[in-house]
Amino acid sequence: MDTTALDAAARRYRRAEAALDRARAELTAEVLAVLRSTDERGAQAEVARRTGWSREQIRQIVRAAEAEQPAGE
């Protein structure tokens, strides 16, 4: 059985998945930075439009970040 092509495809997939994870983390950080820097009405909607994520996804990101912050910050 020749599994060379399978092994190569699996490596490419793992690299692509890792790159996607890094890109998602970077985009999430940028979303939070933008939203923390403004109190403009409609900011979440604008971020959702620019990222392609739903407003609910944006709200979940914000809630998760708030839950990670230690009390008093």
BELPE-V721301 format. One line per field, one symbol per residue. ss: DSSP state (~ for helix, > for strand, _ for the rest). A space follows every 10 residues. Layout:
ss->???
This chain:
ss->___~~~~~~~ ~~~~~~~~~~ ~~~~~~~~~~ ~~~~~~____ __~~~~~~~~ ~___~~~~~~ ~~~~~~~~__ ___
